[in-house]
């Protein structure tokens, strides 16, 4: 037992040092620690892998998918815009309002769920005001932890201590009985984070990663390549000679130097009462039908010749370049590789559409955008091409590395396009999930999985592949690998040894001294294991300490719940810290620098507040 105890603390110490040095990825460090526990015999393989089947881990994965739906549909941007409207131009007011909203949401659902749901909104707001997300994400995580003290259901430790009281013949905690403690925590935490937001929190990059993604967004590319002036929408009348013919027969590029990009028509083939708009990327086998709308790229002179030859009509309203972007179709930019077989070949001669099933609709040569007579241009190394086609075809092209390289994230843009116009659906799903968690109709993990599945089947998240791609697997592995640490500490006897030692040491000081010792020890171990595991281990110790001294057990168990929620100093202290670590590009020292002063302050404040609201 002594050997196991020594090895457990040795492995835990090395793990903390590796986290602090940041030489290895945090998820790799967690897995190495897990393997060390197994190889030294502290944990069995089954015990070591329990974290990967833990409901918390599964719930977090589901919340990533829900968060993606909130972001993809534009709901995050809408919520951010609303918040910005109420905060005006004051960054201070925005910061305070944001954290108050987090506290309000977190009062009725888990802190992990709160962070996962609010994180897309926070990141969106930060980017929109040209600020760094890292300035907001640690406060988001901390405030979510404070909000866990506002109601009985807001945090697992609250439920654990309430059940502990019931099991030992005491009255359970009321729904709002712990709220005064939570309000104190929210107020003090808000003041602290407001004061340190520009000093202890990392500045990060001004606009985050979203700036580059915006620059390469399909709509921005359409503007950069000046597509609007060379795009026309033509109507095919019933009497036109074009009707009933395939584009291959017409040889439009050779005869008129035009490119037909897309065909749009109203279809009544579906079972719906209203006609559906059918869109098809134009190709050699595309059949033109009466009343079709053809999206054609080229000069006005050539378009007029084409219209006159086939009796077509030019739509009065010029089409926007953004009309080339839809749930099915999009545009992207590609670069020629140094050894591309397309170099020195003309666009007409490389058979790009035949090979990749996408159209070339723009050429960028050293900053000059060429849209007219592109087919005659010989390609050079360094040229950028604007392509248009089905998102699936663009994603397939993104896997090509020999001749061209797709710039940006077409899969991300495809997901955004597919989810456009579904913000209300995403909002309804989010409200449903929150409602299910508040009413406790199902376990929290089931409520979250219902929301994740609804996001996929309603199209708020494009498909299952897209859903898997939205899960931050680094956070999932980190949390799953660290959860068994509680089992290791319990099996080795280290937790009980230290806890009982503190109680025996501080017992002579009196009930307040023991209260402070339990709070400190709970908070200390809460930096390395989950708040749930910490509360499970320390609740019996707090109860037995109170009973042995003949005082009320309520303040001691409240101290356990509060101490377990004060997990601020390490990224593995809670799932919320792990969630924001990657998104905010934080390092271990960022949590130490911001978290330790807050924990000292909260210790002093809670040693006054807990006995005040729950007398000894």
C-alpha positions in Angstrom: 0.0 0.0 0.0 2.9 2.4 0.9 4.5 1.7 -2.5 1.3 2.3 -4.4 0.7 5.5 -2.4 4.3 6.7 -3.3 3.9 5.8 -7.0 0.5 7.5 -7.2 1.8 10.8 -5.9 5.0 10.5 -8.0 3.0 10.0 -11.2 0.6 12.8 -10.3 3.6 15.2 -9.6 5.3 14.4 -12.9 2.0 14.8 -14.7 1.5 18.3 -13.2 5.1 19.3 -14.1 4.6 18.1 -17.7 1.3 20.1 -17.9 3.2 23.2 -16.6 6.1 22.9 -18.9 3.8 22.6 -22.0 6.5 20.6 -23.8 4.0 17.8 -24.7 0.3 18.1 -25.7 -2.0 18.0 -22.7 -3.9 15.0 -24.0 -0.7 13.0 -24.6 0.4 13.8 -21.0 -2.9 12.6 -19.7 -2.6 9.3 -21.6 1.0 8.8 -20.5 -0.1 9.3 -16.9 -2.9 6.8 -17.4 -0.5 4.2 -18.9 1.9 4.8 -16.0 -0.9 4.0 -13.5 -1.6 0.7 -15.3 2.0 -0.3 -15.8 2.8 0.2 -12.1 -0.3 -1.9 -11.1 -2.1 1.0 -9.4 -5.0 0.7 -11.9 -6.3 -2.3 -13.8 -6.8 -1.9 -17.6 -10.6 -1.9 -17.0 -10.3 0.8 -14.3 -8.0 2.9 -16.5 -10.4 2.9 -19.4 -13.6 3.7 -17.4 -13.1 7.4 -18.3 -13.8 6.8 -22.0 -17.2 5.3 -21.1 -18.0 8.0 -18.5 -21.3 9.8 -19.1 -19.5 13.2 -18.7 -17.2 12.4 -21.6 -20.1 11.3 -23.9 -22.1 14.4 -22.8 -19.2 16.7 -23.7 -18.9 15.1 -27.2 -22.6 15.7 -27.7 -22.3 19.3 -26.6 -19.6 19.9 -29.2 -22.1 18.9 -31.8 -24.8 21.1 -30.4 -22.4 24.0 -30.2 -21.5 23.4 -33.9 -25.2 23.7 -34.8 -25.5 26.9 -32.8 -22.5 28.3 -34.6 -23.2 27.0 -38.1 -26.8 28.2 -38.3 -25.8 31.7 -37.3 -27.5 31.6 -34.0 -24.3 32.4 -32.2 -23.8 35.5 -34.3 -27.4 36.5 -33.8 -27.1 36.2 -30.0 -23.8 38.0 -30.2 -25.3 40.9 -32.2 -28.1 41.2 -29.7 -25.7 41.3 -26.8 -23.5 43.9 -28.6 -26.6 46.0 -29.3 -27.4 46.2 -25.5 -23.8 46.8 -24.5 -23.4 49.6 -27.0 -19.8 50.4 -27.7 -18.6 49.7 -24.1 -16.3 46.7 -23.9 -16.6 46.8 -20.1 -20.4 46.6 -20.3 -20.2 43.8 -22.8 -17.8 41.8 -20.5 -20.1 42.2 -17.5 -23.3 41.4 -19.5 -21.7 38.3 -21.0 -20.7 36.8 -17.7 -24.1 37.6 -16.1 -25.8 35.7 -18.9 -23.4 32.8 -18.4 -24.3 32.8 -14.7 -28.0 32.8 -15.4 -27.8 30.0 -17.9 -25.5 28.0 -15.6 -27.9 28.2 -12.7 -30.1 25.6 -14.4 -27.8 23.3 -16.2 -24.3 21.8 -15.7 -21.3 24.1 -15.9 -19.9 21.9 -18.7 -23.1 22.3 -20.7 -23.1 26.0 -20.1 -19.6 26.4 -21.4 -20.1 24.2 -24.4 -23.3 26.1 -25.4 -21.9 29.6 -24.7 -18.5 29.1 -26.2 -19.5 29.5 -29.9 -21.3 32.7 -28.9 -18.4 34.1 -27.0 -15.9 33.3 -29.7 -18.2 34.9 -32.3 -18.5 38.1 -30.2 -14.8 38.3 -29.6 -14.0 38.0 -33.3 -16.7 40.5 -34.3 -15.3 43.2 -32.1 -11.7 42.4 -33.2 -10.7 41.1 -29.8 -9.0 37.9 -28.7 -11.3 35.0 -27.6 -8.6 34.2 -24.9 -9.7 37.4 -23.1 -13.2 35.9 -22.6 -12.9 32.1 -22.4 -11.2 31.6 -19.0 -13.8 34.0 -17.4 -16.5 32.0 -19.2 -15.2 28.8 -17.6 -14.8 30.4 -14.1 -18.2 32.0 -14.2 -19.8 28.7 -15.2 -18.2 27.1 -12.1 -19.6 29.9 -9.9 -23.0 29.5 -11.5 -23.0 25.8 -10.3 -23.6 27.2 -6.8 -26.8 29.1 -7.6 -29.2 26.2 -7.5 -29.3 22.6 -6.3 -29.3 21.1 -9.8 -26.6 23.3 -11.3 -23.7 21.1 -10.2 -23.2 17.4 -9.3 -21.4 18.2 -6.0 -24.6 20.0 -4.8 -26.7 16.8 -5.5 -24.0 14.6 -3.9 -23.9 16.5 -0.6 -27.7 16.8 -0.5 -28.0 13.0 -0.9 -25.4 12.5 1.8 -27.5 14.5 4.2 -30.6 12.5 3.4 -28.8 9.2 3.7 -27.7 10.2 7.2 -31.1 11.3 8.4 -30.9 15.1 7.8 -33.1 17.3 5.6 -32.1 17.5 2.0 -31.0 20.9 0.6 -33.8 23.0 -0.9 -33.6 24.0 -4.6 -32.4 27.6 -3.7 -30.9 26.9 -0.3 -27.4 27.2 -1.6 -28.2 30.3 -3.7 -26.9 32.9 -1.3 -23.4 31.3 -1.4 -23.7 31.2 -5.2 -24.6 34.9 -5.4 -21.5 35.8 -3.3 -19.3 33.7 -5.6 -20.8 35.2 -8.8 -20.4 38.8 -7.5 -16.8 38.3 -6.2 -15.8 36.3 -9.2 -17.2 38.9 -11.6 -15.4 41.8 -9.9 -12.1 39.8 -9.9 -12.3 38.8 -13.5 -13.3 42.4 -14.5 -10.2 43.7 -12.8 -7.7 41.2 -14.2 -9.1 40.9 -17.8 -6.4 43.1 -19.3 -3.5 42.0 -17.0 -3.5 38.4 -16.0 -5.4 37.0 -19.0 -3.3 36.4 -22.2 -3.8 38.9 -25.0 -3.7 36.3 -27.8 -4.2 37.3 -31.4 -6.3 40.3 -32.0 -8.8 38.7 -34.3 -8.3 35.0 -33.7 -8.4 32.4 -36.3 -11.8 33.6 -37.6 -10.2 36.5 -39.5 -8.4 34.3 -42.0 -11.4 32.1 -42.4 -13.6 35.2 -43.2 -11.1 36.3 -45.8 -11.4 32.9 -47.5 -15.1 32.6 -47.1 -17.1 31.9 -50.3 -18.8 35.2 -50.3 -15.6 37.1 -49.7 -13.9 35.2 -52.6 -16.8 36.1 -54.9 -16.2 39.8 -54.0 -12.4 39.5 -54.4 -12.7 37.8 -57.8 -15.2 40.5 -59.0 -17.7 37.9 -60.2 -20.7 40.2 -60.0 -20.0 42.1 -63.2 -19.5 39.0 -65.3 -22.4 36.9 -64.1 -25.8 36.9 -65.8 -29.0 35.0 -65.3 -30.8 33.9 -68.5 -34.4 32.7 -68.8 -35.1 29.9 -71.3 -38.6 30.5 -72.9 -40.7 27.5 -74.0 -40.1 28.4 -77.7 -36.3 28.6 -77.4 -34.1 26.4 -79.5 -32.1 25.7 -76.4 -34.9 23.7 -74.7 -34.5 20.0 -74.9 -30.8 20.0 -75.7 -27.8 18.9 -73.8 -25.0 21.5 -73.2 -22.5 19.2 -74.9 -24.4 19.6 -78.1 -24.3 23.4 -78.0 -20.6 23.9 -77.5 -21.2 27.2 -75.8 -17.6 27.8 -74.5 -16.1 27.4 -78.0 -18.9 29.3 -79.9 -19.6 32.1 -77.5 -16.7 32.1 -75.0 -19.2 31.7 -72.1 -19.4 29.3 -69.2 -22.7 28.0 -68.0 -22.2 27.5 -64.2 -25.6 26.6 -62.8 -29.1 25.6 -63.9 -32.1 26.5 -61.7 -35.7 25.5 -62.2 -38.9 25.1 -60.4 -39.9 21.5 -59.9 -43.3 20.1 -59.0 -42.1 16.5 -58.8 -41.9 16.4 -55.0 -44.9 15.6 -52.8 -44.9 19.1 -51.4 -47.7 21.5 -52.2 -45.3 24.3 -53.2 -42.9 24.1 -56.1 -39.3 23.3 -55.1 -36.3 25.1 -56.6 -34.0 22.5 -58.3 -30.4 23.4 -58.8 -27.9 21.6 -60.9 -24.2 22.3 -61.6 -24.0 22.7 -65.3 -22.1 19.9 -67.1 -21.9 18.4 -70.6 -24.8 16.1 -69.9 -27.1 18.7 -68.4 -30.4 19.0 -70.2 -31.9 22.4 -70.7 -35.6 22.6 -70.1 -38.2 25.4 -70.7 -38.4 28.0 -68.0 -34.9 27.1 -66.8 -32.7 29.9 -65.4 -29.1 29.6 -66.6 -26.3 31.3 -64.6 -23.8 32.3 -67.2 -20.3 33.8 -66.8 -18.7 36.0 -69.5 -18.7 39.4 -71.1 -22.0 41.2 -71.8 -21.2 41.3 -75.6 -20.9 37.5 -75.7 -24.0 37.0 -73.6 -26.0 39.2 -75.9 -24.9 37.1 -78.9 -25.8 33.9 -77.1 -29.3 35.3 -76.2 -29.9 36.4 -79.7 -28.9 33.1 -81.2 -31.2 31.0 -79.0 -34.1 33.4 -78.2 -33.3 33.7 -74.5 -34.2 36.5 -72.1 -31.8 38.3 -69.8 -33.2 38.7 -66.3 -33.5 42.4 -65.5 -32.2 41.9 -62.0 -28.5 41.1 -62.1 -27.7 38.0 -60.0 -25.5 38.3 -57.0 -22.3 36.3 -56.9 -23.5 34.9 -53.6 -26.3 33.1 -55.6 -23.5 30.6 -56.7 -23.3 29.6 -53.0 -26.1 27.4 -51.6 -26.6 24.2 -49.6 -25.6 22.1 -52.5 -23.0 24.3 -54.3 -20.2 26.5 -53.4 -17.0 28.2 -54.5 -13.4 27.8 -53.3 -9.9 28.9 -54.1 -7.1 26.6 -55.2 -3.4 27.1 -55.8 -1.2 25.4 -58.4 1.6 23.3 -56.9 5.2 23.7 -58.1 5.1 20.5 -60.1 1.5 20.7 -61.3 0.9 19.2 -64.7 -1.4 22.1 -65.4 1.5 24.6 -65.6 1.9 26.1 -69.2 -1.5 24.6 -70.2 -4.6 26.6 -71.0 -7.7 26.3 -68.8 -9.6 25.0 -71.8 -7.0 22.3 -72.4 -6.6 20.8 -68.9 -10.2 19.4 -68.8 -10.7 20.5 -65.2 -14.5 20.1 -65.2 -14.2 16.6 -66.7 -11.6 15.6 -64.2 -12.9 17.1 -61.0 -16.5 17.9 -61.8 -16.1 21.6 -60.9 -15.9 24.8 -63.0 -13.0 27.3 -63.1 -14.7 30.7 -62.8 -11.8 33.0 -61.9 -8.1 33.5 -62.1 -5.8 35.4 -59.7 -2.4 36.2 -61.1 -0.2 38.1 -58.7 -3.1 40.1 -57.4 -4.7 40.7 -60.8 -8.1 39.1 -61.1 -8.9 37.7 -64.6 -12.5 36.8 -65.3 -12.8 37.3 -69.0 -11.3 35.1 -71.7 -9.8 32.9 -69.0 -9.9 29.8 -71.2 -7.1 31.3 -73.4 -4.8 31.9 -70.5 -1.8 29.6 -70.0 -1.4 28.8 -66.3 1.7 29.6 -64.3 3.0 28.5 -61.0 1.6 30.8 -58.3 -1.7 31.2 -60.0 -4.9 31.0 -57.9 -8.0 29.6 -59.4 -11.6 30.2 -58.2 -13.6 27.0 -58.7 -17.4 26.4 -58.4 -19.3 23.2 -58.0 -21.0 20.8 -55.6 -19.6 20.9 -52.1 -18.9 17.2 -52.2 -16.8 17.7 -55.4 -14.9 20.5 -53.8 -14.2 18.4 -50.7 -12.9 15.5 -52.9 -10.7 18.0 -54.7 -9.3 19.1 -51.3 -7.8 15.6 -51.0 -5.8 16.3 -54.2 -2.2 17.4 -53.6 -0.4 16.7 -56.8 -1.7 19.4 -59.2 -3.6 21.8 -57.0 -4.1 22.6 -53.3 -7.5 23.9 -52.0 -7.0 26.9 -49.7 -9.2 27.3 -46.6 -11.7 25.0 -45.1 -14.3 23.9 -47.7 -15.9 21.4 -45.3 -16.4 24.1 -42.8 -18.0 26.5 -45.4 -20.1 23.6 -46.7 -21.5 23.0 -43.2 -22.3 26.7 -42.8 -24.0 26.8 -46.2 -26.1 23.7 -45.4 -27.2 25.2 -42.0 -28.1 28.6 -43.3 -31.6 29.8 -42.4 -31.9 27.3 -39.5 -31.0 29.5 -36.6 -34.6 29.3 -35.1 -34.4 25.5 -35.3 -31.0 25.4 -33.6 -32.4 27.8 -30.9 -35.5 25.6 -30.4 -33.2 22.5 -30.0 -31.0 24.4 -27.5 -34.1 25.4 -25.4 -35.4 21.8 -25.6 -32.0 20.5 -24.2 -31.9 23.0 -21.4 -35.6 22.3 -20.6 -35.0 18.6 -20.4 -32.0 19.1 -18.1 -33.9 21.4 -15.8 -36.9 19.1 -15.6 -34.7 16.0 -15.3 -37.0 13.9 -17.5 -33.9 12.0 -18.6 -30.3 11.8 -17.4 -28.3 14.8 -18.5 -26.3 12.8 -21.1 -29.5 11.5 -22.7 -30.9 15.0 -23.0 -27.7 16.2 -24.7 -27.6 13.2 -27.1 -31.2 14.0 -28.1 -30.1 17.6 -28.9 -27.1 16.4 -30.8 -29.1 14.0 -32.9 -31.7 16.6 -33.6 -29.0 19.0 -34.8 -28.0 16.4 -37.4 -31.4 15.2 -38.6 -32.6 18.8 -39.0 -29.6 19.8 -41.0 -28.2 22.3 -38.5 -25.1 20.1 -38.7 -24.5 18.8 -42.2 -24.1 15.1 -41.6 -22.5 12.5 -39.3 -19.0 13.1 -40.8 -19.4 16.8 -40.1 -20.6 16.0 -36.6 -17.6 13.9 -35.8 -15.3 16.6 -37.2 -16.8 19.2 -34.8 -15.8 17.2 -31.7 -12.6 18.4 -30.1 -11.0 15.1 -29.6 -8.0 16.6 -27.7 -10.4 17.7 -24.9 -12.3 14.4 -25.0 -9.1 12.3 -24.5 -7.7 14.7 -21.9 -10.9 14.5 -19.7 -11.4 10.7 -20.2 -7.8 10.0 -19.3 -7.8 12.2 -16.2 -11.0 10.9 -14.7 -9.5 7.6 -13.4 -7.0 9.6 -11.3 -9.7 9.7 -8.6 -9.8 5.9 -8.6 -6.1 5.8 -8.3 -6.0 8.2 -5.3 -8.8 6.4 -3.6 -7.2 2.9 -4.1 -3.8 4.0 -2.9 -5.3 5.5 0.3 -3.7 8.9 -0.4 -6.9 10.9 -0.3 -8.1 9.5 3.0 -4.7 9.8 4.6 -4.3 13.4 3.8 -7.9 14.3 4.6 -7.8 12.6 8.0 -4.4 14.1 8.7 -5.8 17.6 8.1 -8.8 16.9 10.4 -6.6 15.6 13.2 -4.2 18.5 12.8 -6.8 21.3 12.8 -9.3 19.7 15.2 -7.8 21.4 18.2 -8.3 24.8 16.6 -12.0 24.3 16.6 -14.9 23.9 14.1 -13.8 26.9 12.0 -10.3 25.5 11.6 -11.6 22.1 10.5 -14.0 23.9 8.1 -11.1 25.8 6.6 -9.0 22.6 6.3 -11.7 20.6 4.6 -12.3 23.5 2.2 -8.6 23.9 1.3 -8.1 20.2 0.9 -11.2 19.8 -1.3 -10.1 22.7 -3.4 -6.5 21.4 -3.7 -7.5 17.9 -5.0 -10.2 19.5 -7.1 -7.4 20.9 -9.3 -6.5 17.4 -10.5 -9.7 15.4 -10.5 -13.3 16.2 -11.4 -15.5 18.1 -9.0 -17.9 15.1 -8.9 -15.1 12.7 -7.8 -13.8 15.3 -5.3 -17.2 15.7 -3.8 -17.8 11.9 -3.6 -14.5 11.5 -1.7 -14.7 14.4 0.7 -18.4 14.5 1.5 -18.1 11.6 4.0 -15.0 13.2 5.5 -16.8 16.5 6.0 -19.9 14.7 7.5 -17.8 12.6 9.9 -15.8 15.6 11.0 -18.9 17.5 11.9 -20.6 14.6 13.7 -17.4 13.9 15.7 -17.4 17.6 16.9 -21.1 17.6 17.6 -21.8 20.5 15.2 -24.1 20.9 12.2 -22.9 19.0 9.1 -24.4 21.5 6.7 -21.6 24.1 6.6 -19.0 21.3 6.2 -20.8 19.7 3.3 -21.4 23.1 1.7 -17.7 23.7 2.1 -17.1 20.4 0.2 -19.5 21.5 -2.6 -18.0 25.0 -2.9 -14.4 23.8 -2.7 -15.0 21.2 -5.4 -16.3 23.9 -7.6 -13.2 26.2 -7.1 -11.2 24.4 -9.8 -9.4 27.3 -11.4 -5.6 26.7 -11.3 -5.1 23.9 -13.8 -6.6 23.1 -17.2 -7.5 19.6 -16.0 -9.2 20.9 -12.9 -12.6 20.6 -14.6 -14.1 19.8 -18.0 -14.9 23.4 -18.5 -11.2 24.4 -18.3 -10.3 21.7 -20.7 -13.0 22.8 -23.1 -11.7 26.4 -23.3 -8.0 25.5 -23.2 -7.7 24.7 -26.9 -10.2 27.3 -28.1 -8.4 30.0 -26.2 -4.9 28.8 -27.1 -4.1 28.8 -23.4 -1.1 27.3 -21.7 -0.9 25.7 -18.2 0.6 28.8 -16.7 -2.3 31.0 -17.8 -4.7 29.0 -15.5 -2.1 29.2 -12.7 -1.7 32.9 -13.0 -5.4 33.7 -13.2 -6.6 30.9 -10.9 -4.5 31.0 -7.7 -5.2 34.6 -6.7 -8.9 33.9 -7.3 -8.8 30.8 -5.1 -7.1 32.7 -2.3 -9.7 35.4 -2.4 -12.6 32.8 -2.5 -11.1 31.0 0.5 -11.2 34.2 2.6 -14.7 35.1 1.3 -16.2 31.7 1.8 -14.8 31.3 5.3 -17.0 34.3 6.1 -20.0 33.5 3.9 -20.5 29.8 4.7 -20.8 30.2 8.5 -22.9 33.3 8.0 -25.6 31.5 5.9 -25.1 28.0 7.4 -24.2 28.5 11.1 -21.8 26.0 12.7 
